[in-house]
Amino acid sequence: MTNGDRAAILAEIVALMERPEPGPDEVTVGEVAASAGITKAAARSRLDGAVGRGELTSRIVYVENRKTRAYKRRLQ
C-alpha cells in the first residue's frame, strides 16, 4: 500500500465521520411539529408516511449535536 492509498483511505473514513447539517431545502421533525402545532411523534409519523408515498425524501442530520431526520420534497 502506498502513502497515497493510505491517505485516500483515511480521507474517506474522516468524511464518513462528518455530521451533516440540514440543507436550506430541508426541514426537521421539530420544525414541522412547531409549525403545525402537533407533537414531534405526530409530525414524524406524517412525514414518514409522505416518504413512504414517495412525496418526500429523508436523511439523518445533526442539529446542535443531536441526531434527527431532515425531510425535503422529492425531485420529480
PQR file with spaces between the fields and no chain letter, atoms N, CA, C, O and H, PARSE charges and radii, in Angstrom:
ATOM       1  N    MET     1       0.853   -1.167    0.000 -0.4000 1.5000
ATOM       2  CA   MET     1       0.000    0.000    0.000 -0.0000 2.0000
ATOM       3  C    MET     1       0.903    1.236    0.000  0.5500 1.7000
ATOM       4  O    MET     1       1.840    1.337    0.792 -0.5500 1.4000
ATOM       5  N    THR     2       0.610    2.150   -0.882 -0.4000 1.5000
ATOM       6  CA   THR     2       1.412    3.369   -0.957 -0.0000 2.0000
ATOM       7  C    THR     2       0.887    4.402    0.033  0.5500 1.7000
ATOM       8  O    THR     2      -0.220    4.276    0.556 -0.5500 1.4000
ATOM       9  H    THR     2      -0.151    2.068   -1.526  0.4000 1.0000
ATOM      10  N    ASN     3       1.697    5.420    0.278 -0.4000 1.5000
ATOM      11  CA   ASN     3       1.254    6.514    1.153 -0.0000 2.0000
ATOM      12  C    ASN     3       0.043    7.222    0.567  0.5500 1.7000
ATOM      13  O    ASN     3      -0.822    7.691    1.307 -0.5500 1.4000
ATOM      14  H    ASN     3       2.596    5.522   -0.147  0.4000 1.0000
ATOM      15  N    GLY     4      -0.025    7.302   -0.757 -0.4000 1.5000
ATOM      16  CA   GLY     4      -1.181    7.919   -1.417 -0.0000 2.0000
ATOM      17  C    GLY     4      -2.455    7.124   -1.179  0.5500 1.7000
ATOM      18  O    GLY     4      -3.514    7.698   -0.926 -0.5500 1.4000
ATOM      19  H    GLY     4       0.677    6.921   -1.358  0.4000 1.0000
ATOM      20  N    ASP     5      -2.350    5.785   -1.263 -0.4000 1.5000
ATOM      21  CA   ASP     5      -3.511    4.921   -0.991 -0.0000 2.0000
ATOM      22  C    ASP     5      -3.976    5.087    0.449  0.5500 1.7000
ATOM      23  O    ASP     5      -5.168    5.196    0.734 -0.5500 1.4000
ATOM      24  H    ASP     5      -1.490    5.319   -1.468  0.4000 1.0000
ATOM      25  N    ARG     6      -3.004    5.104    1.339 -0.4000 1.5000
ATOM      26  CA   ARG     6      -3.327    5.254    2.769 -0.0000 2.0000
ATOM      27  C    ARG     6      -4.004    6.596    3.038  0.5500 1.7000
ATOM      28  O    ARG     6      -4.968    6.657    3.802 -0.5500 1.4000
ATOM      29  H    ARG     6      -2.035    5.015    1.108  0.4000 1.0000
ATOM      30  N    ALA     7      -3.521    7.654    2.430 -0.4000 1.5000
ATOM      31  CA   ALA     7      -4.107    8.983    2.608 -0.0000 2.0000
ATOM      32  C    ALA     7      -5.539    9.015    2.062  0.5500 1.7000
ATOM      33  O    ALA     7      -6.416    9.641    2.657 -0.5500 1.4000
ATOM      34  H    ALA     7      -2.738    7.604    1.810  0.4000 1.0000
ATOM      35  N    ALA     8      -5.773    8.350    0.945 -0.4000 1.5000
ATOM      36  CA   ALA     8      -7.115    8.312    0.358 -0.0000 2.0000
ATOM      37  C    ALA     8      -8.085    7.564    1.268  0.5500 1.7000
ATOM      38  O    ALA     8      -9.220    7.996    1.466 -0.5500 1.4000
ATOM      39  H    ALA     8      -5.060    7.841    0.462  0.4000 1.0000
ATOM      40  N    ILE     9      -7.632    6.447    1.815 -0.4000 1.5000
ATOM      41  CA   ILE     9      -8.469    5.664    2.730 -0.0000 2.0000
ATOM      42  C    ILE     9      -8.801    6.487    3.972  0.5500 1.7000
ATOM      43  O    ILE     9      -9.949    6.521    4.417 -0.5500 1.4000
ATOM      44  H    ILE     9      -6.710    6.096    1.654  0.4000 1.0000
ATOM      45  N    LEU    10      -7.799    7.141    4.519 -0.4000 1.5000
ATOM      46  CA   LEU    10      -8.002    7.966    5.705 -0.0000 2.0000
ATOM      47  C    LEU    10      -8.982    9.103    5.420  0.5500 1.7000
ATOM      48  O    LEU    10      -9.845    9.389    6.249 -0.5500 1.4000
ATOM      49  H    LEU    10      -6.867    7.113    4.158  0.4000 1.0000
ATOM      50  N    ALA    11      -8.864    9.750    4.269 -0.4000 1.5000
ATOM      51  CA   ALA    11      -9.777   10.834    3.893 -0.0000 2.0000
ATOM      52  C    ALA    11     -11.215   10.325    3.778  0.5500 1.7000
ATOM      53  O    ALA    11     -12.150   11.011    4.193 -0.5500 1.4000
ATOM      54  H    ALA    11      -8.162    9.518    3.595  0.4000 1.0000
ATOM      55  N    GLU    12     -11.395    9.124    3.216 -0.4000 1.5000
ATOM      56  CA   GLU    12     -12.739    8.528    3.109 -0.0000 2.0000
ATOM      57  C    GLU    12     -13.341    8.284    4.487  0.5500 1.7000
ATOM      58  O    GLU    12     -14.509    8.590    4.724 -0.5500 1.4000
ATOM      59  H    GLU    12     -10.636    8.567    2.880  0.4000 1.0000
ATOM      60  N    ILE    13     -12.547    7.739    5.386 -0.4000 1.5000
ATOM      61  CA   ILE    13     -13.036    7.432    6.729 -0.0000 2.0000
ATOM      62  C    ILE    13     -13.393    8.705    7.481  0.5500 1.7000
ATOM      63  O    ILE    13     -14.424    8.755    8.152 -0.5500 1.4000
ATOM      64  H    ILE    13     -11.597    7.491    5.194  0.4000 1.0000
ATOM      65  N    VAL    14     -12.569    9.724    7.382 -0.4000 1.5000
ATOM      66  CA   VAL    14     -12.860   11.002    8.047 -0.0000 2.0000
ATOM      67  C    VAL    14     -14.142   11.598    7.481  0.5500 1.7000
ATOM      68  O    VAL    14     -14.949   12.137    8.239 -0.5500 1.4000
ATOM      69  H    VAL    14     -11.731    9.685    6.837  0.4000 1.0000
ATOM      70  N    ALA    15     -14.351   11.517    6.170 -0.4000 1.5000
ATOM      71  CA   ALA    15     -15.572   12.049    5.550 -0.0000 2.0000
ATOM      72  C    ALA    15     -16.809   11.330    6.079  0.5500 1.7000
ATOM      73  O    ALA    15     -17.860   11.950    6.239 -0.5500 1.4000
ATOM      74  H    ALA    15     -13.696   11.080    5.555  0.4000 1.0000
ATOM      75  N    LEU    16     -16.698   10.036    6.351 -0.4000 1.5000
ATOM      76  CA   LEU    16     -17.829    9.276    6.887 -0.0000 2.0000
ATOM      77  C    LEU    16     -18.198    9.713    8.304  0.5500 1.7000
ATOM      78  O    LEU    16     -19.331    9.516    8.741 -0.5500 1.4000
ATOM      79  H    LEU    16     -15.844    9.533    6.221  0.4000 1.0000
ATOM      80  N    MET    17     -17.249   10.302    9.015 -0.4000 1.5000
ATOM      81  CA   MET    17     -17.484   10.719   10.394 -0.0000 2.0000
ATOM      82  C    MET    17     -18.108   12.113   10.492  0.5500 1.7000
ATOM      83  O    MET    17     -18.523   12.531   11.573 -0.5500 1.4000
ATOM      84  H    MET    17     -16.328   10.462    8.660  0.4000 1.0000
ATOM      85  N    GLU    18     -18.177   12.826    9.379 -0.4000 1.5000
ATOM      86  CA   GLU    18     -18.753   14.165    9.412 -0.0000 2.0000
ATOM      87  C    GLU    18     -20.210   14.096    9.818  0.5500 1.7000
ATOM      88  O    GLU    18     -20.900   13.112    9.549 -0.5500 1.4000
ATOM      89  H    GLU    18     -17.840   12.486    8.501  0.4000 1.0000
ATOM      90  N    ARG    19     -20.664   15.140   10.461 -0.4000 1.5000
ATOM      91  CA   ARG    19     -22.045   15.215   10.919 -0.0000 2.0000
ATOM      92  C    ARG    19     -22.788   16.222   10.058  0.5500 1.7000
ATOM      93  O    ARG    19     -22.701   17.427   10.299 -0.5500 1.4000
ATOM      94  H    ARG    19     -20.103   15.939   10.680  0.4000 1.0000
ATOM      95  N    PRO    20     -23.517   15.744    9.058 -0.5600 1.5000
ATOM      96  CA   PRO    20     -24.185   16.665    8.147  0.2800 2.0000
ATOM      97  C    PRO    20     -25.274   17.470    8.858  0.5500 1.7000
ATOM      98  O    PRO    20     -25.950   16.972    9.759 -0.5500 1.4000
ATOM      99  N    GLU    21     -25.423   18.704    8.439 -0.4000 1.5000
ATOM     100  CA   GLU    21     -26.479   19.576    8.953 -0.0000 2.0000
ATOM     101  C    GLU    21     -27.588   19.645    7.918  0.5500 1.7000
ATOM     102  O    GLU    21     -27.354   19.338    6.749 -0.5500 1.4000
ATOM     103  H    GLU    21     -24.874   19.109    7.707  0.4000 1.0000
ATOM     104  N    PRO    22     -28.797   20.044    8.323 -0.5600 1.5000
ATOM     105  CA   PRO    22     -29.877   20.181    7.345  0.2800 2.0000
ATOM     106  C    PRO    22     -29.525   21.234    6.296  0.5500 1.7000
ATOM     107  O    PRO    22     -28.924   22.263    6.605 -0.5500 1.4000
ATOM     108  N    GLY    23     -29.907   20.959    5.068 -0.4000 1.5000
ATOM     109  CA   GLY    23     -29.714   21.921    3.991 -0.0000 2.0000
ATOM     110  C    GLY    23     -30.824   22.968    4.002  0.5500 1.7000
ATOM     111  O    GLY    23     -31.809   22.822    4.725 -0.5500 1.4000
ATOM     112  H    GLY    23     -30.396   20.124    4.818  0.4000 1.0000
ATOM     113  N    PRO    24     -30.667   24.014    3.208 -0.5600 1.5000
ATOM     114  CA   PRO    24     -31.671   25.081    3.181  0.2800 2.0000
ATOM     115  C    PRO    24     -33.028   24.622    2.639  0.5500 1.7000
ATOM     116  O    PRO    24     -34.047   25.271    2.873 -0.5500 1.4000
ATOM     117  N    ASP    25     -33.032   23.509    1.921 -0.4000 1.5000
ATOM     118  CA   ASP    25     -34.285   22.990    1.357 -0.0000 2.0000
ATOM     119  C    ASP    25     -34.859   21.849    2.191  0.5500 1.7000
ATOM     120  O    ASP    25     -35.749   21.137    1.726 -0.5500 1.4000
ATOM     121  H    ASP    25     -32.203   22.982    1.731  0.4000 1.0000
ATOM     122  N    GLU    26     -34.371   21.664    3.403 -0.4000 1.5000
ATOM     123  CA   GLU    26     -34.831   20.581    4.276 -0.0000 2.0000
ATOM     124  C    GLU    26     -35.434   21.137    5.561  0.5500 1.7000
ATOM     125  O    GLU    26     -35.069   22.218    6.024 -0.5500 1.4000
ATOM     126  H    GLU    26     -33.648   22.242    3.781  0.4000 1.0000
ATOM     127  N    VAL    27     -36.360   20.378    6.121 -0.4000 1.5000
ATOM     128  CA   VAL    27     -36.963   20.731    7.411 -0.0000 2.0000
ATOM     129  C    VAL    27     -36.818   19.543    8.347  0.5500 1.7000
ATOM     130  O    VAL    27     -36.738   18.396    7.907 -0.5500 1.4000
ATOM     131  H    VAL    27     -36.657   19.500    5.745  0.4000 1.0000
ATOM     132  N    THR    28     -36.785   19.831    9.647 -0.4000 1.5000
ATOM     133  CA   THR    28     -36.667   18.767   10.638 -0.0000 2.0000
ATOM     134  C    THR    28     -38.036   18.461   11.247  0.5500 1.7000
ATOM     135  O    THR    28     -38.987   19.229   11.102 -0.5500 1.4000
ATOM     136  H    THR    28     -36.850   20.763   10.005  0.4000 1.0000
ATOM     137  N    VAL    29     -38.106   17.340   11.917 -0.4000 1.5000
ATOM     138  CA   VAL    29     -39.336   16.945   12.600 -0.0000 2.0000
ATOM     139  C    VAL    29     -39.763   18.036   13.581  0.5500 1.7000
ATOM     140  O    VAL    29     -40.940   18.393   13.640 -0.5500 1.4000
ATOM     141  H    VAL    29     -37.333   16.716   12.035  0.4000 1.0000
ATOM     142  N    GLY    30     -38.814   18.566   14.347 -0.4000 1.5000
ATOM     143  CA   GLY    30     -39.132   19.603   15.326 -0.0000 2.0000
ATOM     144  C    GLY    30     -39.707   20.851   14.682  0.5500 1.7000
ATOM     145  O    GLY    30     -40.645   21.449   15.209 -0.5500 1.4000
ATOM     146  H    GLY    30     -37.858   18.276   14.300  0.4000 1.0000
ATOM     147  N    GLU    31     -39.151   21.248   13.547 -0.4000 1.5000
ATOM     148  CA   GLU    31     -39.662   22.428   12.846 -0.0000 2.0000
ATOM     149  C    GLU    31     -41.094   22.216   12.364  0.5500 1.7000
ATOM     150  O    GLU    31     -41.941   23.099   12.501 -0.5500 1.4000
ATOM     151  H    GLU    31     -38.389   20.762   13.119  0.4000 1.0000
ATOM     152  N    VAL    32     -41.352   21.049   11.804 -0.4000 1.5000
ATOM     153  CA   VAL    32     -42.703   20.753   11.313 -0.0000 2.0000
ATOM     154  C    VAL    32     -43.688   20.684   12.476  0.5500 1.7000
ATOM     155  O    VAL    32     -44.794   21.216   12.382 -0.5500 1.4000
ATOM     156  H    VAL    32     -40.664   20.333   11.693  0.4000 1.0000
ATOM     157  N    ALA    33     -43.298   20.038   13.563 -0.4000 1.5000
ATOM     158  CA   ALA    33     -44.178   19.924   14.731 -0.0000 2.0000
ATOM     159  C    ALA    33     -44.523   21.305   15.271  0.5500 1.7000
ATOM     160  O    ALA    33     -45.688   21.583   15.558 -0.5500 1.4000
ATOM     161  H    ALA    33     -42.400   19.607   13.639  0.4000 1.0000
ATOM     162  N    ALA    34     -43.530   22.170   15.412 -0.4000 1.5000
ATOM     163  CA   ALA    34     -43.768   23.513   15.942 -0.0000 2.0000
ATOM     164  C    ALA    34     -44.659   24.318   15.003  0.5500 1.7000
ATOM     165  O    ALA    34     -45.566   25.017   15.456 -0.5500 1.4000
ATOM     166  H    ALA    34     -42.584   21.945   15.179  0.4000 1.0000
ATOM     167  N    SER    35     -44.410   24.227   13.718 -0.4000 1.5000
ATOM     168  CA   SER    35     -45.183   24.994   12.740 -0.0000 2.0000
ATOM     169  C    SER    35     -46.637   24.524   12.658  0.5500 1.7000
ATOM     170  O    SER    35     -47.552   25.334   12.512 -0.5500 1.4000
ATOM     171  H    SER    35     -43.673   23.660   13.350  0.4000 1.0000
ATOM     172  N    ALA    36     -46.839   23.197   12.755 -0.4000 1.5000
ATOM     173  CA   ALA    36     -48.184   22.629   12.636 -0.0000 2.0000
ATOM     174  C    ALA    36     -48.924   22.563   13.969  0.5500 1.7000
ATOM     175  O    ALA    36     -50.122   22.283   13.997 -0.5500 1.4000
ATOM     176  H    ALA    36     -46.096   22.539   12.874  0.4000 1.0000
ATOM     177  N    GLY    37     -48.227   22.817   15.067 -0.4000 1.5000
ATOM     178  CA   GLY    37     -48.851   22.737   16.383 -0.0000 2.0000
ATOM     179  C    GLY    37     -49.206   21.320   16.790  0.5500 1.7000
ATOM     180  O    GLY    37     -50.232   21.084   17.427 -0.5500 1.4000
ATOM     181  H    GLY    37     -47.253   23.045   15.045  0.4000 1.0000
ATOM     182  N    ILE    38     -48.347   20.375   16.416 -0.4000 1.5000
ATOM     183  CA   ILE    38     -48.573   18.968   16.752 -0.0000 2.0000
ATOM     184  C    ILE    38     -47.335   18.440   17.472  0.5500 1.7000
ATOM     185  O    ILE    38     -46.308   19.116   17.525 -0.5500 1.4000
ATOM     186  H    ILE    38     -47.513   20.567   15.898  0.4000 1.0000
ATOM     187  N    THR    39     -47.434   17.249   18.017 -0.4000 1.5000
ATOM     188  CA   THR    39     -46.291   16.650   18.706 -0.0000 2.0000
ATOM     189  C    THR    39     -45.238   16.201   17.693  0.5500 1.7000
ATOM     190  O    THR    39     -45.528   16.029   16.509 -0.5500 1.4000
ATOM     191  H    THR    39     -48.268   16.700   17.974  0.4000 1.0000
ATOM     192  N    LYS    40     -44.024   16.018   18.178 -0.4000 1.5000
ATOM     193  CA   LYS    40     -42.966   15.512   17.304 -0.0000 2.0000
ATOM     194  C    LYS    40     -43.309   14.113   16.795  0.5500 1.7000
ATOM     195  O    LYS    40     -43.016   13.777   15.648 -0.5500 1.4000
ATOM     196  H    LYS    40     -43.789   16.157   19.140  0.4000 1.0000
ATOM     197  N    ALA    41     -43.917   13.314   17.633 -0.4000 1.5000
ATOM     198  CA   ALA    41     -44.297   11.950   17.213 -0.0000 2.0000
ATOM     199  C    ALA    41     -45.309   11.999   16.072  0.5500 1.7000
ATOM     200  O    ALA    41     -45.205   11.234   15.113 -0.5500 1.4000
ATOM     201  H    ALA    41     -44.156   13.586   18.565  0.4000 1.0000
ATOM     202  N    ALA    42     -46.284   12.894   16.174 -0.4000 1.5000
ATOM     203  CA   ALA    42     -47.282   13.024   15.110 -0.0000 2.0000
ATOM     204  C    ALA    42     -46.635   13.543   13.833  0.5500 1.7000
ATOM     205  O    ALA    42     -46.935   13.063   12.740 -0.5500 1.4000
ATOM     206  H    ALA    42     -46.369   13.516   16.953  0.4000 1.0000
ATOM     207  N    ALA    43     -45.748   14.525   13.972 -0.4000 1.5000
ATOM     208  CA   ALA    43     -45.062   15.072   12.797 -0.0000 2.0000
ATOM     209  C    ALA    43     -44.223   13.989   12.118  0.5500 1.7000
ATOM     210  O    ALA    43     -44.258   13.843   10.896 -0.5500 1.4000
ATOM     211  H    ALA    43     -45.504   14.915   14.860  0.4000 1.0000
ATOM     212  N    ARG    44     -43.474   13.235   12.915 -0.4000 1.5000
ATOM     213  CA   ARG    44     -42.634   12.165   12.367 -0.0000 2.0000
ATOM     214  C    ARG    44     -43.485   11.138   11.633  0.5500 1.7000
ATOM     215  O    ARG    44     -43.118   10.691   10.547 -0.5500 1.4000
ATOM     216  H    ARG    44     -43.446   13.354   13.908  0.4000 1.0000
ATOM     217  N    SER    45     -44.602   10.769   12.211 -0.4000 1.5000
ATOM     218  CA   SER    45     -45.483    9.794   11.588 -0.0000 2.0000
ATOM     219  C    SER    45     -45.995   10.291   10.233  0.5500 1.7000
ATOM     220  O    SER    45     -45.996    9.544    9.254 -0.5500 1.4000
ATOM     221  H    SER    45     -44.900   11.132   13.093  0.4000 1.0000
ATOM     222  N    ARG    46     -46.420   11.528   10.182 -0.4000 1.5000
ATOM     223  CA   ARG    46     -46.937   12.091    8.931 -0.0000 2.0000
ATOM     224  C    ARG    46     -45.831   12.252    7.889  0.5500 1.7000
ATOM     225  O    ARG    46     -46.035   11.970    6.708 -0.5500 1.4000
ATOM     226  H    ARG    46     -46.419   12.135   10.977  0.4000 1.0000
ATOM     227  N    LEU    47     -44.668   12.706    8.332 -0.4000 1.5000
ATOM     228  CA   LEU    47     -43.550   12.864    7.405 -0.0000 2.0000
ATOM     229  C    LEU    47     -43.088   11.518    6.866  0.5500 1.7000
ATOM     230  O    LEU    47     -42.818   11.386    5.673 -0.5500 1.4000
ATOM     231  H    LEU    47     -44.502   12.935    9.291  0.4000 1.0000
ATOM     232  N    ASP    48     -42.996   10.524    7.735 -0.4000 1.5000
ATOM     233  CA   ASP    48     -42.576    9.198    7.288 -0.0000 2.0000
ATOM     234  C    ASP    48     -43.605    8.597    6.327  0.5500 1.7000
ATOM     235  O    ASP    48     -43.247    7.863    5.406 -0.5500 1.4000
ATOM     236  H    ASP    48     -43.215   10.631    8.704  0.4000 1.0000
ATOM     237  N    GLY    49     -44.876    8.911    6.545 -0.4000 1.5000
ATOM     238  CA   GLY    49     -45.906    8.472    5.601 -0.0000 2.0000
ATOM     239  C    GLY    49     -45.701    9.089    4.234  0.5500 1.7000
ATOM     240  O    GLY    49     -45.864    8.418    3.215 -0.5500 1.4000
ATOM     241  H    GLY    49     -45.167    9.507    7.294  0.4000 1.0000
ATOM     242  N    ALA    50     -45.340   10.380    4.205 -0.4000 1.5000
ATOM     243  CA   ALA    50     -45.077   11.060    2.935 -0.0000 2.0000
ATOM     244  C    ALA    50     -43.844   10.474    2.243  0.5500 1.7000
ATOM     245  O    ALA    50     -43.789   10.403    1.015 -0.5500 1.4000
ATOM     246  H    ALA    50     -45.208   10.925    5.033  0.4000 1.0000
ATOM     247  N    VAL    51     -42.854   10.055    3.042 -0.4000 1.5000
ATOM     248  CA   VAL    51     -41.689    9.381    2.461 -0.0000 2.0000
ATOM     249  C    VAL    51     -42.127    8.059    1.845  0.5500 1.7000
ATOM     250  O    VAL    51     -41.706    7.721    0.738 -0.5500 1.4000
ATOM     251  H    VAL    51     -42.899   10.113    4.039  0.4000 1.0000
ATOM     252  N    GLY    52     -42.959    7.316    2.546 -0.4000 1.5000
ATOM     253  CA   GLY    52     -43.451    6.037    2.053 -0.0000 2.0000
ATOM     254  C    GLY    52     -44.252    6.158    0.763  0.5500 1.7000
ATOM     255  O    GLY    52     -44.248    5.249   -0.066 -0.5500 1.4000
ATOM     256  H    GLY    52     -43.301    7.590    3.445  0.4000 1.0000
ATOM     257  N    ARG    53     -44.936    7.280    0.600 -0.4000 1.5000
ATOM     258  CA   ARG    53     -45.716    7.528   -0.618 -0.0000 2.0000
ATOM     259  C    ARG    53     -44.862    8.117   -1.735  0.5500 1.7000
ATOM     260  O    ARG    53     -45.351    8.335   -2.844 -0.5500 1.4000
ATOM     261  H    ARG    53     -44.940    8.019    1.274  0.4000 1.0000
ATOM     262  N    GLY    54     -43.597    8.374   -1.447 -0.4000 1.5000
ATOM     263  CA   GLY    54     -42.703    8.915   -2.459 -0.0000 2.0000
ATOM     264  C    GLY    54     -42.791   10.415   -2.631  0.5500 1.7000
ATOM     265  O    GLY    54     -42.255   10.952   -3.601 -0.5500 1.4000
ATOM     266  H    GLY    54     -43.200    8.197   -0.546  0.4000 1.0000
ATOM     267  N    GLU    55     -43.454   11.109   -1.718 -0.4000 1.5000
ATOM     268  CA   GLU    55     -43.605   12.557   -1.824 -0.0000 2.0000
ATOM     269  C    GLU    55     -42.398   13.314   -1.268  0.5500 1.7000
ATOM     270  O    GLU    55     -42.077   14.409   -1.729 -0.5500 1.4000
ATOM     271  H    GLU    55     -43.890   10.673   -0.931  0.4000 1.0000
ATOM     272  N    LEU    56     -41.739   12.724   -0.280 -0.4000 1.5000
ATOM     273  CA   LEU    56     -40.592   13.337    0.375 -0.0000 2.0000
ATOM     274  C    LEU    56     -39.432   12.352    0.415  0.5500 1.7000
ATOM     275  O    LEU    56     -39.615   11.145    0.259 -0.5500 1.4000
ATOM     276  H    LEU    56     -42.000   11.834    0.095  0.4000 1.0000
ATOM     277  N    THR    57     -38.233   12.890    0.628 -0.4000 1.5000
ATOM     278  CA   THR    57     -37.073   12.063    0.945 -0.0000 2.0000
ATOM     279  C    THR    57     -36.599   12.480    2.332  0.5500 1.7000
ATOM     280  O    THR    57     -36.949   13.558    2.813 -0.5500 1.4000
ATOM     281  H    THR    57     -38.083   13.871    0.755  0.4000 1.0000
ATOM     282  N    SER    58     -35.815   11.641    2.966 -0.4000 1.5000
ATOM     283  CA   SER    58     -35.300   11.992    4.289 -0.0000 2.0000
ATOM     284  C    SER    58     -33.880   11.467    4.440  0.5500 1.7000
ATOM     285  O    SER    58     -33.452   10.551    3.739 -0.5500 1.4000
ATOM     286  H    SER    58     -35.531   10.765    2.576  0.4000 1.0000
ATOM     287  N    ARG    59     -33.170   12.075    5.372 -0.4000 1.5000
ATOM     288  CA   ARG    59     -31.820   11.632    5.700 -0.0000 2.0000
ATOM     289  C    ARG    59     -31.511   12.035    7.132  0.5500 1.7000
ATOM     290  O    ARG    59     -32.163   12.914    7.695 -0.5500 1.4000
ATOM     291  H    ARG    59     -33.518   12.819    5.941  0.4000 1.0000
ATOM     292  N    ILE    60     -30.510   11.386    7.716 -0.4000 1.5000
ATOM     293  CA   ILE    60     -30.078   11.693    9.073 -0.0000 2.0000
ATOM     294  C    ILE    60     -29.177   12.925    9.032  0.5500 1.7000
ATOM     295  O    ILE    60     -28.250   13.001    8.225 -0.5500 1.4000
ATOM     296  H    ILE    60     -29.980   10.672    7.259  0.4000 1.0000
ATOM     297  N    VAL    61     -29.458   13.890    9.913 -0.4000 1.5000
ATOM     298  CA   VAL    61     -28.640   15.098   10.045 -0.0000 2.0000
ATOM     299  C    VAL    61     -28.436   15.365   11.530  0.5500 1.7000
ATOM     300  O    VAL    61     -28.996   14.673   12.380 -0.5500 1.4000
ATOM     301  H    VAL    61     -30.211   13.828   10.569  0.4000 1.0000
ATOM     302  N    TYR    62     -27.631   16.370   11.826 -0.4000 1.5000
ATOM     303  CA   TYR    62     -27.375   16.750   13.217 -0.0000 2.0000
ATOM     304  C    TYR    62     -27.722   18.219   13.409  0.5500 1.7000
ATOM     305  O    TYR    62     -27.319   19.077   12.624 -0.5500 1.4000
ATOM     306  H    TYR    62     -27.176   16.931   11.135  0.4000 1.0000
ATOM     307  N    VAL    63     -28.478   18.493   14.470 -0.4000 1.5000
ATOM     308  CA   VAL    63     -28.819   19.857   14.853 -0.0000 2.0000
ATOM     309  C    VAL    63     -28.389   20.019   16.307  0.5500 1.7000
ATOM     310  O    VAL    63     -28.867   19.304   17.187 -0.5500 1.4000
ATOM     311  H    VAL    63     -28.805   17.796   15.109  0.4000 1.0000
ATOM     312  N    GLU    64     -27.496   20.954   16.548 -0.4000 1.5000
ATOM     313  CA   GLU    64     -26.965   21.181   17.897 -0.0000 2.0000
ATOM     314  C    GLU    64     -26.439   19.878   18.503  0.5500 1.7000
ATOM     315  O    GLU    64     -26.725   19.563   19.658 -0.5500 1.4000
ATOM     316  H    GLU    64     -27.108   21.535   15.833  0.4000 1.0000
ATOM     317  N    ASN    65     -25.677   19.134   17.722 -0.4000 1.5000
ATOM     318  CA   ASN    65     -25.069   17.859   18.124 -0.0000 2.0000
ATOM     319  C    ASN    65     -26.077   16.766   18.456  0.5500 1.7000
ATOM     320  O    ASN    65     -25.734   15.786   19.117 -0.5500 1.4000
ATOM     321  H    ASN    65     -25.445   19.390   16.784  0.4000 1.0000
ATOM     322  N    ARG    66     -27.311   16.925   18.005 -0.4000 1.5000
ATOM     323  CA   ARG    66     -28.324   15.887   18.218 -0.0000 2.0000
ATOM     324  C    ARG    66     -28.754   15.336   16.875  0.5500 1.7000
ATOM     325  O    ARG    66     -29.011   16.082   15.930 -0.5500 1.4000
ATOM     326  H    ARG    66     -27.590   17.721   17.469  0.4000 1.0000
ATOM     327  N    LYS    67     -28.827   14.025   16.808 -0.4000 1.5000
ATOM     328  CA   LYS    67     -29.220   13.360   15.570 -0.0000 2.0000
ATOM     329  C    LYS    67     -30.723   13.489   15.375  0.5500 1.7000
ATOM     330  O    LYS    67     -31.501   13.276   16.305 -0.5500 1.4000
ATOM     331  H    LYS    67     -28.618   13.419   17.576  0.4000 1.0000
ATOM     332  N    THR    68     -31.122   13.839   14.162 -0.4000 1.5000
ATOM     333  CA   THR    68     -32.530   13.931   13.804 -0.0000 2.0000
ATOM     334  C    THR    68     -32.660   13.633   12.325  0.5500 1.7000
ATOM     335  O    THR    68     -31.663   13.402   11.640 -0.5500 1.4000
ATOM     336  H    THR    68     -30.490   14.012   13.406  0.4000 1.0000
ATOM     337  N    ARG    69     -33.854   13.639   11.845 -0.4000 1.5000
ATOM     338  CA   ARG    69     -34.096   13.362   10.437 -0.0000 2.0000
ATOM     339  C    ARG    69     -34.545   14.649    9.759  0.5500 1.7000
ATOM     340  O    ARG    69     -35.351   15.401   10.307 -0.5500 1.4000
ATOM     341  H    ARG    69     -34.664   13.827   12.401  0.4000 1.0000
ATOM     342  N    ALA    70     -34.017   14.899    8.562 -0.4000 1.5000
ATOM     343  CA   ALA    70     -34.413   16.060    7.764 -0.0000 2.0000
ATOM     344  C    ALA    70     -35.176   15.562    6.539  0.5500 1.7000
ATOM     345  O    ALA    70     -34.854   14.520    5.969 -0.5500 1.4000
ATOM     346  H    ALA    70     -33.363   14.288    8.116  0.4000 1.0000
ATOM     347  N    TYR    71     -36.177   16.315    6.154 -0.4000 1.5000
ATOM     348  CA   TYR    71     -37.061   15.943    5.055 -0.0000 2.0000
ATOM     349  C    TYR    71     -37.054   17.014    3.978  0.5500 1.7000
ATOM     350  O    TYR    71     -36.892   18.199    4.269 -0.5500 1.4000
ATOM     351  H    TYR    71     -36.439   17.162    6.616  0.4000 1.0000
ATOM     352  N    LYS    72     -37.231   16.588    2.724 -0.4000 1.5000
ATOM     353  CA   LYS    72     -37.415   17.553    1.647 -0.0000 2.0000
ATOM     354  C    LYS    72     -38.271   16.912    0.565  0.5500 1.7000
ATOM     355  O    LYS    72     -38.428   15.693    0.499 -0.5500 1.4000
ATOM     356  H    LYS    72     -37.362   15.625    2.488  0.4000 1.0000
ATOM     357  N    ARG    73     -38.819   17.780   -0.284 -0.4000 1.5000
ATOM     358  CA   ARG    73     -39.658   17.285   -1.384 -0.0000 2.0000
ATOM     359  C    ARG    73     -38.810   16.485   -2.347  0.5500 1.7000
ATOM     360  O    ARG    73     -37.672   16.843   -2.649 -0.5500 1.4000
ATOM     361  H    ARG    73     -38.692   18.770   -0.231  0.4000 1.0000
ATOM     362  N    ARG    74     -39.377   15.414   -2.815 -0.4000 1.5000
ATOM     363  CA   ARG    74     -38.677   14.563   -3.793 -0.0000 2.0000
ATOM     364  C    ARG    74     -38.669   15.304   -5.127  0.5500 1.7000
ATOM     365  O    ARG    74     -39.685   15.849   -5.559 -0.5500 1.4000
ATOM     366  H    ARG    74     -40.301   15.123   -2.570  0.4000 1.0000
ATOM     367  N    LEU    75     -37.502   15.313   -5.767 -0.4000 1.5000
ATOM     368  CA   LEU    75     -37.401   15.937   -7.083 -0.0000 2.0000
ATOM     369  C    LEU    75     -38.157   15.080   -8.097  0.5500 1.7000
ATOM     370  O    LEU    75     -38.042   13.855   -8.099 -0.5500 1.4000
ATOM     371  H    LEU    75     -36.677   14.871   -5.416  0.4000 1.0000
ATOM     372  N    GLN    76     -38.904   15.720   -8.926 -0.4000 1.5000
ATOM     373  CA   GLN    76     -39.723   14.993   -9.907 -0.0000 2.0000
ATOM     374  C    GLN    76     -39.001   14.801  -11.211  0.5500 1.7000
ATOM     375  O    GLN    76     -39.550   14.209  -12.140 -0.5500 1.4000
ATOM     376  H    GLN    76     -38.997   16.716   -8.923  0.4000 1.0000
